[in-house]
Every structure is written in structure tokens, then in C-alpha cells.
Amino acid sequence: MFKKVLIANRGEIAVRILRACRELGIRGVAVYSTADRNSLHARIADEAICIGPAATKDSYLNMNAIIQAALNSGADAVHPGFGFLSENAEFAKLCEENGLVFIGPSYRSIEMLGDKAEAKKTMAAAGVPVIPGSEGAVGSFEEAREIAEKAGYPVLVKASAGGGGRGIRRVDSPEELEAQMTIAKQEAKSFFGDDSVYIEKLLVNPHHVEIQIIADKQGNYIHLCERDCSMQRRNQKVLEECPSPIVDDELRTKMGKAAVTAAKQSGYYNAGTIEFLVDENRDFYFMEMNTRIQVEHPITEEVTGFDLVKAQIEIAAGLELGIKQEDVVMRGHAIECRINAETPELGFRPSPGTITALYMPGGPGIRIDGAVYQGYTITPYYDSMISKLIAHGSTREDAINKMRWALSEFIVEGVDTNIDFQLEIIKQPEFRSGDYDNGFLNRYMENKKR
């Protein structure tokens, strides 16, 4: 086992990883920007190293500074968390070249799966259902027109190196294709440094269902059931639940087998998530694979009792999983609400500032993964998520009721938050019945404006 792990991240995920390290008897090294000098992850770590100014390019995306910090601290390994450098093959390779274990998949797997167009080709070759569209990146407008006509409108033009809802444009007719493709390529170049795009059929109002997989370096693979991430606003997840209200045992088994096949096809190890779209006929299609721990991993942990972050570290250290597929048992239902410092009434504008009062709920079945405290100043430089509120109940109805009172008790003063908005969502009849899809929240927001 490692003696010391550097966490190349910030906020609640850095705190989560530090706690896992402590349970395993490993010293945790935090890195922080000048803006994060008083952040919780920097304050509770065994060691903390400043890696640069507030701008992410000069700190949390500064590969050389992070590698140097790891070497100077004597760390054995680096955990990237999610976001920032977590899916950067160059960073994973740089860790390896400097004698540091990257707690995640190999850089080769990240390269293969990071290009979403190439990942789709790989999955199709493995027999995993894929959304109709181009087999890889499209090279010209003429090729795009042919593919779109064959798939049938509406289609999506998507950045091959995309993520976080960036570089995606909807096209409803042939007349719109060239203009929307141009915009998508410009966005892709701006956000990812790569303007390649691919085309896929737009499944109108599908369900977004993802399968959590984990595999060790000895070739043992399991899946840990599914999460429903259909509650999204402009391609950004807002609320997730496990298991999905639309997935039965038969569909779960099919999707789980497809996810494990996808992981094996790419020689994958460590934690990963296969994201699928499920249509009105309950047919499912591969969308992408995330080669890292997910923001919403706690709901899987609550339902299965399996600690994903500790498993990530143990697998990276060369240990076997120690659990087989038949050992995975689902217990109850879990829901996660992302608590953001933002103002929903003003278009969800970020709300930086100092937290003057804070009360976070507790009690049976309630978990909070967070990194804020009373007196903490939320800066404008990073993501607005300040914590994740998780409710676990014996049934879905039980979990909803727990989440309802937990949100009602959650108090944050000094900044605006989306707590009341989350409470509004879980009170909606469509959510309570489980009868919602990817487009529900956008439709709901449009209706509120009228």
C-alpha cells in the first residue's frame, strides 16, 4: 500500500479522497491555489502545498507544478479526483514517467476513451449498442450531410474531446447543419483545443442512465448497478438517483453486461462509468465513458455499501477487488442533490461570497460530502458546487421524504444557493412518480417563465 498520496484537486472531492486515505493509513498531501489557502482540503491534509495563483491554468491545471509538488513531498501516487486533470492522458503518462502511480486507468485507456468519436467506434466493434451516426470524427460538411441524412434529423453535432455539455449543437434540418457544425467546431477548439466533431442521432427526451464499473489490474470486472442522471439543466446534472426508476432487473442485467464488455474491450482498470441513453422503448445506446470517479458516486456507495474511492486506491496499489458480481447487493434507494452557490432566479448566476451562517442537516440516512464551513469565502474562480446532499432510504419514497426534510433544514447564509430550487424539483409530481426524462427540467424551466 502507498505511504503517501497527493490529491491533485480541490473542494469536496479532495476532502473525500483525504478521508479515504486516512482510513487506509495513508498520509494525504493537498495542493491549493492562492485563492484556496483557507480551503478545507488544505486545512485538514497532513501536508499542503501551494501550486500557483487562482487561475486554474496556473494551478490545478499546471501539470508540472503538481508533479513537482508530488516529488517534493515524497508521494507514491497521485489521485486526480474529477474534473481538472482527471481525464488527461498526458498527465497520467507524466505521473508514470516520474515514478508516480496515477490512481485511475492507464493513460492508454484514457487516450482511447477520451476521444468520444473513437470510443464510439471501439464500442460498436465490441457489439455494444451505439447511437446511429458517424463512426468517428467527420472531415467535411459534405460527409456530415450524408451521415445526418442517413441517421435522420434531428441530430447532434458533438465535440470529439467534449465534456460538461460543451461543444454540442442541435440540428433540426439540413439547412442548419453547416452553421451549427461551424459553431460546434469553434466551441470545441476554444474549450478543448481540438475542433474535431462527430454526428449522432438525437434521441428526443431519452433517459440518461449510467453504469458504474470497477476493475482491478488482474482482470476482474464488476458493475455496481446504475444511476439515473436524467434531471439535467442544459446538459448539466442537477440531481441523481440510484437505482433508476425506469430500470428493471432484466434491463439492469443487459446494461451491466454491456458496460463490463465496454470496459474489457479497452483494457480498462480502476473505477469508470459507462453512460447510456435509454429511449421510450427501453432500448439503450452507449454515449460515452468517463474514465474517473463521478461526482455522483456517493449514491452508488450508499446503495451497494461499496467504498469506491478506497477501492480506487487499493486497485492502483495492485490489490485485487475481493468482490464478485454475485456479491453485489442493492439495498434501498439513494438520491443526491448538488448544492451550488448560485442564484436560480437570475439564470443560475454564480454567487461568490462569505458564508456567514451554516447548518448542514444530519440524521439517519443523510450524508453530506462538502468542503465549506462558516466563515469560508467562496471565490469566483471555480465551480459553484459547495456540497452534495445524499439521502438513503429503504425505498424510493423513503429516500424522497428524507431528502425533502433534509433540504428544508439546510441553512446557508451570506451567499445564494439552489437549495429551494432542489426542494421545488423533488416536490414535482413527475419526479415523485419517476416519470421524467432528460428534457423534463428544461421544459419545466420554460413553463415557469410563461
C-alpha positions in Angstrom: 0.0 0.0 0.0 1.1 3.6 -0.6 2.6 5.6 2.2 1.6 9.0 0.8 -0.9 10.2 -1.8 -1.1 13.6 -3.4 -4.6 14.8 -4.3 -4.5 16.8 -7.5 -7.8 18.5 -6.9 -9.8 20.8 -4.5 -13.1 21.1 -2.7 -15.3 18.3 -1.6 -13.7 15.6 -3.7 -10.3 16.4 -2.3 -11.8 16.1 1.2 -13.4 12.8 0.2 -10.1 11.4 -1.0 -8.2 12.6 2.1 -10.7 10.8 4.3 -10.3 7.6 2.3 -6.5 7.9 2.6 -6.8 8.2 6.4 -9.0 5.1 6.6 -6.3 3.2 4.7 -3.5 4.6 6.9 -2.0 6.8 4.1 -0.8 10.3 4.5 -2.6 12.8 2.3 -1.0 15.7 0.5 -3.2 18.6 -0.6 -2.4 21.1 -3.3 -4.0 24.5 -3.3 -4.0 27.8 -5.2 -3.5 31.1 -3.5 -7.3 31.6 -3.7 -7.8 28.3 -1.8 -5.3 29.0 1.0 -8.0 28.7 3.6 -10.0 25.9 1.9 -11.0 22.8 4.0 -8.9 20.4 2.0 -5.8 22.4 2.5 -6.5 22.8 6.2 -7.2 19.1 7.1 -4.5 17.5 4.9 -1.4 16.0 6.5 0.6 18.3 4.2 -0.5 21.2 1.9 1.5 22.7 -0.9 0.7 25.9 -2.8 1.0 25.3 -6.6 0.2 28.7 -8.0 -2.2 31.6 -8.4 -6.0 31.4 -8.6 -6.4 30.8 -12.3 -6.8 27.1 -13.0 -4.3 27.1 -15.8 -1.6 28.3 -13.3 -2.6 25.9 -10.5 -4.9 23.0 -10.8 -4.2 22.5 -14.5 -0.5 23.1 -14.1 0.8 19.6 -14.6 4.5 20.5 -14.0 3.7 22.2 -10.7 1.6 19.3 -9.5 4.2 16.7 -10.4 6.9 18.7 -8.7 4.8 19.0 -5.6 4.3 15.3 -5.6 8.0 14.6 -5.9 9.0 17.2 -3.3 6.5 15.7 -0.8 7.7 12.2 -1.4 4.3 10.9 -2.5 4.0 7.5 -4.0 0.8 8.2 -6.0 -1.5 10.9 -7.3 -5.3 10.9 -7.2 -6.8 13.3 -9.7 -10.4 13.3 -8.4 -12.8 14.5 -11.1 -12.6 17.5 -13.4 -9.3 19.3 -13.9 -6.6 16.7 -15.0 -8.6 13.6 -14.1 -9.1 12.5 -17.8 -5.9 14.0 -19.2 -3.8 11.2 -20.7 -0.7 13.4 -20.8 -0.9 14.0 -17.1 -1.4 10.3 -16.4 1.6 9.5 -18.5 3.7 12.2 -16.9 3.0 10.7 -13.5 4.2 7.3 -14.7 7.3 8.8 -16.2 8.1 10.4 -12.9 7.7 7.2 -10.9 4.3 8.2 -9.5 1.3 5.9 -9.6 -1.8 7.5 -11.3 -4.8 6.4 -9.3 -7.1 5.7 -12.3 -6.8 3.9 -15.6 -3.8 3.7 -17.8 -3.0 6.7 -20.0 -3.6 4.5 -23.0 -7.2 3.8 -21.9 -7.8 7.5 -21.3 -6.5 8.3 -24.8 -8.7 5.6 -26.3 -11.9 6.6 -24.5 -11.2 10.3 -24.2 -11.9 10.8 -27.9 -15.6 10.2 -27.9 -15.8 9.5 -31.6 -13.1 6.9 -31.4 -14.7 5.5 -28.2 -17.9 5.0 -30.1 -16.1 3.1 -32.8 -14.5 0.9 -30.2 -17.8 0.1 -28.5 -19.5 -0.7 -31.8 -16.7 -3.1 -32.6 -17.3 -4.8 -29.3 -21.0 -5.2 -30.0 -22.2 -2.6 -27.5 -25.3 -0.7 -28.8 -24.3 2.8 -30.1 -26.4 5.7 -31.2 -26.7 5.9 -35.0 -24.4 8.5 -36.6 -20.8 8.8 -37.7 -18.3 6.1 -36.9 -15.7 8.7 -36.0 -14.9 12.4 -36.4 -16.4 13.9 -39.6 -13.9 15.5 -42.0 -16.2 17.8 -44.1 -19.6 19.3 -44.4 -20.4 17.0 -47.3 -19.7 13.9 -45.2 -21.7 15.4 -42.3 -24.7 15.9 -44.6 -24.6 12.3 -45.8 -24.4 11.0 -42.2 -27.1 13.2 -40.9 -29.5 12.2 -43.7 -28.8 8.5 -43.1 -29.3 8.9 -39.3 -32.4 11.1 -39.7 -33.0 14.6 -38.2 -32.8 15.9 -35.6 -29.1 15.2 -35.0 -26.4 16.5 -32.6 -23.0 17.8 -33.7 -20.7 16.9 -30.7 -17.1 17.7 -29.9 -14.9 14.6 -30.0 -13.0 15.7 -27.0 -16.0 17.2 -25.3 -17.5 17.1 -21.8 -19.6 19.1 -19.4 -22.2 19.9 -22.1 -19.7 21.9 -24.1 -19.3 21.8 -27.9 -22.8 20.3 -28.5 -25.2 21.8 -31.1 -28.7 20.5 -32.1 -29.5 20.4 -35.8 -33.2 20.0 -36.9 -32.8 20.3 -40.7 -30.2 20.2 -43.5 -30.3 24.0 -43.8 -29.0 24.4 -40.2 -26.2 21.8 -40.4 -23.3 23.9 -41.7 -23.8 26.8 -39.4 -24.3 24.7 -36.3 -21.3 22.5 -37.2 -19.2 25.6 -37.5 -20.2 26.8 -34.1 -19.6 23.4 -32.5 -16.1 23.3 -34.0 -15.4 26.8 -32.7 -16.6 25.8 -29.2 -14.6 22.6 -29.3 -11.4 24.4 -30.3 -12.0 27.0 -27.6 -12.7 24.6 -24.7 -10.7 21.5 -25.6 -8.1 22.7 -28.1 -9.4 20.2 -30.6 -12.0 21.2 -33.2 -12.9 17.7 -34.4 -16.6 16.8 -34.1 -18.9 13.8 -34.8 -22.6 13.4 -35.7 -25.1 11.3 -33.9 -28.9 10.9 -34.0 -30.7 12.9 -31.4 -32.8 10.7 -29.2 -35.6 13.1 -28.2 -36.2 13.2 -24.4 -34.4 9.9 -23.5 -33.3 8.9 -20.1 -29.7 9.3 -19.1 -28.6 6.1 -17.3 -25.1 5.3 -16.3 -23.5 2.1 -15.1 -20.7 2.2 -12.5 -17.9 -0.3 -13.2 -14.8 -1.1 -11.4 -11.9 -3.5 -12.4 -8.6 -4.5 -11.0 -5.3 -5.0 -12.8 -5.7 -8.8 -12.5 -8.6 -8.7 -15.0 -11.6 -8.9 -12.6 -14.6 -6.8 -13.6 -17.9 -6.0 -11.9 -20.6 -3.4 -12.3 -22.3 -1.7 -9.3 -25.8 -1.2 -10.8 -27.0 2.1 -12.4 -27.6 5.7 -11.6 -30.2 7.9 -13.3 -28.9 11.3 -14.2 -31.8 12.5 -16.3 -32.5 15.5 -14.2 -30.4 18.0 -16.1 -30.4 21.6 -17.0 -28.6 22.5 -20.2 -26.7 19.2 -20.2 -25.6 19.8 -16.6 -26.6 17.2 -14.0 -28.6 18.7 -11.1 -29.9 15.6 -9.2 -29.1 11.9 -9.5 -30.6 8.7 -8.0 -29.8 5.1 -7.7 -31.3 2.8 -8.8 -33.1 4.3 -11.8 -36.9 4.4 -11.6 -37.1 3.1 -15.2 -34.7 0.2 -15.0 -35.9 -3.3 -14.0 -33.8 -6.4 -13.3 -33.8 -7.6 -16.9 -32.6 -4.2 -18.3 -30.1 -3.8 -15.4 -28.5 -7.1 -16.3 -28.3 -6.3 -20.0 -26.8 -2.8 -19.4 -24.4 -4.2 -16.8 -23.1 -6.8 -19.2 -22.7 -4.2 -21.9 -20.8 -1.9 -19.6 -18.4 -4.6 -18.5 -17.9 -5.6 -22.2 -17.1 -2.0 -23.0 -14.5 -1.8 -20.2 -12.9 -5.1 -21.2 -12.7 -4.0 -24.8 -10.5 -1.1 -23.8 -8.4 -3.0 -21.3 -9.7 -0.7 -18.6 -8.9 -0.9 -14.9 -9.9 1.2 -11.8 -13.3 3.0 -11.5 -15.1 4.1 -14.6 -18.7 5.0 -15.7 -20.4 3.9 -18.9 -23.1 6.4 -19.8 -26.1 5.3 -21.8 -29.2 6.9 -23.3 -32.4 4.9 -22.9 -35.3 5.6 -25.3 -39.0 5.2 -24.8 -38.8 1.6 -25.9 -36.2 0.9 -23.2 -33.6 0.3 -25.8 -30.2 1.6 -24.6 -27.2 3.1 -26.5 -23.6 3.8 -25.5 -23.0 7.6 -25.2 -19.5 7.9 -23.6 -17.3 6.6 -20.9 -16.0 8.7 -18.0 -12.5 7.4 -17.0 -12.6 8.8 -13.4 -14.7 8.8 -10.3 -18.0 10.6 -10.8 -19.5 13.5 -8.9 -22.5 11.3 -8.1 -20.5 8.2 -6.8 -21.9 8.5 -3.2 -25.4 7.2 -4.2 -23.8 4.0 -5.5 -21.8 3.7 -2.3 -24.9 4.1 -0.2 -27.0 1.5 -2.1 -24.2 -1.1 -2.5 -22.1 -0.5 0.6 -19.0 -0.5 -1.6 -16.4 2.3 -1.0 -15.4 3.3 -4.5 -12.6 5.8 -3.5 -10.9 3.3 -1.2 -11.2 0.7 -3.9 -9.6 3.1 -6.4 -6.6 3.5 -4.2 -6.3 -0.3 -3.4 -6.5 -1.2 -7.1 -3.9 1.3 -8.1 -1.6 -0.3 -5.4 -2.1 -3.6 -7.1 -4.7 -5.3 -4.9 -7.5 -7.4 -6.2 -11.1 -6.4 -6.0 -12.0 -9.1 -3.5 -15.7 -9.0 -4.6 -17.5 -10.8 -7.4 -20.6 -9.8 -9.3 -22.8 -12.1 -7.4 -21.7 -10.4 -4.2 -23.1 -7.0 -5.2 -26.4 -6.5 -3.4 -28.6 -3.4 -3.8 -30.1 -2.1 -0.5 -32.7 0.6 -0.8 -32.6 3.8 -2.8 -30.4 6.9 -2.7 -30.8 10.4 -4.1 -28.1 13.1 -4.5 -28.8 16.9 -4.8 -25.9 19.1 -5.9 -25.9 22.2 -3.7 -24.5 25.1 -5.6 -23.7 28.7 -4.7 -25.8 30.3 -7.4 -29.0 32.4 -7.9 -31.6 30.3 -9.8 -33.8 33.5 -10.2 -31.0 35.2 -12.2 -30.3 32.4 -14.6 -28.3 30.4 -12.1 -25.7 33.0 -11.9 -22.8 32.0 -9.6 -23.0 33.6 -6.1 -19.5 34.0 -4.6 -19.1 35.5 -1.1 -18.5 34.6 2.5 -20.8 32.1 4.3 -21.9 33.9 7.4 -24.1 31.1 8.8 -24.2 27.4 8.0 -26.3 24.5 9.2 -26.0 21.2 7.4 -28.6 18.5 8.1 -27.9 15.1 9.6 -29.7 12.1 11.0 -30.5 8.6 9.7 -29.8 8.1 6.0 -28.4 11.6 5.4 -24.8 12.1 4.1 -23.1 15.3 3.2 -19.9 15.5 1.1 -18.8 19.0 1.3 -15.9 21.4 1.9 -17.4 24.6 3.2 -17.6 26.0 6.8 -19.0 29.1 8.5 -16.7 32.0 7.6 -15.5 30.3 4.4 -15.3 32.6 1.3 -16.5 31.1 -2.0 -14.3 32.6 -4.7 -15.5 33.3 -8.3 -12.7 31.2 -9.8 -14.0 27.6 -9.6 -17.2 25.5 -10.0 -20.1 26.8 -7.9 -20.9 23.4 -6.2 -20.3 23.7 -2.5 -21.6 20.3 -1.3 -23.6 17.2 -2.2 -26.6 16.2 -0.1 -27.3 12.5 -0.2 -30.4 10.8 1.2 -30.6 7.0 1.5 -33.9 5.2 2.3 -35.3 1.7 2.3 -37.5 2.6 -0.7 -37.5 5.4 -3.3 -40.4 7.1 -1.5 -38.5 6.9 1.8 -35.4 8.5 0.2 -37.5 11.3 -1.3 -39.1 12.1 2.0 -35.7 12.1 3.8 -34.3 14.4 1.1 -37.3 16.7 1.4 -36.8 17.4 5.2 -33.0 17.5 4.8 -33.3 20.3 2.2 -35.8 22.1 4.4 -33.3 22.1 7.2 -30.2 23.1 5.2 -29.2 26.7 6.0 -26.7 28.7 4.2 -26.5 32.5 4.7 -24.2 35.0 3.0 -24.5 33.6 -0.5 -27.4 32.5 -2.6 -27.9 28.7 -3.2 -30.1 26.4 -5.2 -31.5 24.6 -2.1 -35.0 25.9 -2.6 -34.8 25.0 -6.3 -33.8 21.5 -5.4 -36.7 21.3 -3.0 -39.0 22.5 -5.7 -37.8 19.8 -8.1 -38.4 16.9 -5.7 -42.0 18.1 -5.0 -42.9 17.8 -8.7 -45.4 15.0 -9.5 -43.2 13.8 -12.4 -40.2 13.4 -10.1 -42.2 11.7 -7.3 -43.6 9.2 -9.8 -40.3 8.7 -11.5 -41.9 9.7 -14.8 -39.3 12.2 -16.0 -36.7 12.3 -18.8 -33.7 14.3 -20.0 -35.8 17.1 -21.2 -38.1 17.5 -18.1 -36.1 20.2 -16.3 -35.7 22.4 -19.4 -39.4 22.1 -20.1 -40.2 22.9 -16.5 -38.0 26.0 -16.6 -39.6 27.2 -19.8 -43.1 26.8 -18.4 -42.1 28.8 -15.3 -41.1 31.7 -17.5 -44.5 31.9 -19.0 
